[in-house]
């Protein structure tokens, strides 16, 4: 049961800070962070206090944790078409954000001439790209790599010096996996 990720999601849904919830629950901000990251487990009393601080019934929180998706299976015929917004790329994720704790993954559809920068604020992260259709350009630091259909690359993220660009005339489709 991923109780911590449910607590984090519910806290963020209410736009509450770690500091505010921790203070109201009578625990340290660091301890609440450990609970949300599933490094530590709260006592029943502490869990009741956290739930009260975020405005949820403990029973509802436990039900949500028990019902979390543990496996994301998408059959080929379920992908369907993705509407690509003005940004020029669309992301189709395998699991909901609150269930991703160690890795994130998605299928990226990138319009011709469009780019995707590195994820903001991610440090010491690793990523894998596999080109499923088309070609892309990966700028990674001072290096530029052209990846063609079937090519894959594993690299450490470089937040300020990384870009994925589709320089072709057709949509590129890429499977992306990255550590959080």
N, C-alpha and C positions, 0 to 999 in steps of 0.2 A: 504494500500500500504506500503510495507516494503522498503522504499527508503534507509534507513540507511544501511541495509544489502547489498543492491546492490552497494552502494558507497564503502563499505568495501571490497566487492569481487573485484570490478574493481580496487581499489587502490592496493590490494594485488596482483592481476594479473599483474600489472605493476611493482610490487616489490618496491612500494613507502611506506615510513614510514608516520605515523601520523604527525610527526614533520615536514617533508618536505612538505606535502600537506597543512597542516595548515598554515605554513609560506607563501607559495605561494598564498594561498587563502585569506590571511590577517585576519585569526582568530586564536584563541588559540588551542593548541593541545587538551586540555580538552574539549573544545566546539565541536571540530570535533569528538572526541570519543563519546560524548553525542549524536551527530547526528547519528553516525554509530550504536549506541546501542538503538536508537529511544527513548532516554530520552528527547531530545530537537529537535525542528524543525528549519531548517534554513529559512531565508527570501529568496525570489526569487533571489535577488542579491548575497547572500552568496552561494546559490546553484549553480548559474552560475559560481562563482569563484572557487568553489570546483571542479565542472566538468571540468573547464578549467585546473585546477592544475593537475588533473589525466589524462587529454587528451581525454575527451569524450564530445560529444555534449549533452546538457541538455535534448533534446528531446529523444535521445537514452536511457539515464539513466532512464527517466520517463517511457518509453515503457518497459524497462526491469523490472522495479518495478511493473508495472501493470500486466505483464505476469508471475510473480512469481507463482510457485506452492504453493497452499494453503492447499492442501489435497493430501496425498500420499496413494493411494489405490493399493494394489498389490493382485490380485486374486491368489488363490492357484496354478492354472495351469500356472501362469506366473513366478513362482519362478525359475523353471529350475534348472540346475546343476551349481554349482559354482566351478570354478577351484581353488583349494587350493594351494597357493604359498609355497615357501620354508619355510616361517615363521611357517607353520603348522596350520594356521587358516585363515578363510576368513570372511569378513564382508559384509553383504548386507544391505544397508541403505534404509530407507523409503523415506526420503526427501534429496534433495541436500544440501550440507553444508551451502550455503549462506542463506537458508531459515530457518535454525535451530537457534533459539535465546535463548530459555529457556530450552528445553529438546532435547536430542539426543536419537536416538533409532536405533536398528539394530538386525538382525538375525546373530548370530555368529555360524560358523561351525568350530569345533575344532578337528583336527586329534588326534589319540591316542598318548599319551606321550608329547603333546605340551601344552604350557602355554601362557596365555595372561596377561601381567602386567597391573597395573592401568594406566589410562590415565595420561600423563605427564602434570605437571603444573596445575592440576585442584585442587582447594581448596574449601572447604565447599560445596562439591557436594554430592548428594544422588544418589544411583543406585538401580535398581531392576533387578534381574535375575530370569528367569523362565526356567527351563529345559524342553525342548520340546521332546528331544530324548536322551537317554543315561544317563550317570552320569558324574558329574564334582566334583572337589574339590575346595572349596573356602578358601583361606588363607586370613584372615582378622585380621591384628594385630597379636596377640598371639593365636587366635582361628583358628581351622581348622574344616570346615564343609563339609561333603559329601552330595551332592544334587543329588537326583535321579529324573527320569522322573516324571514330575508333581509338583516337589518341587519348591518353590519360596522363595526369600529372598530380603529384603529391608534393605539397610545399607548406612552409611556415608562412602564416599571414604577415603581410607588411602593410599595416593600415594606411600610411600616407604615401606608399609607393606601389600601389597595386591597382590594376584595372583589367576587367574582362571586356573585350570589344568585339562586336560582329562587324567586320569590314567588308562583308560580302553583300550580294544583292538578294539573298534569301534568308528566311528565319533560321537561326541556329538553335538547337536544342541540346542542353547540357545537363548532366546529372552532377549535382554538387553535394558534397558532404563536408562538414566542418565541425571541429570541436568547439565547445562553448567555453 
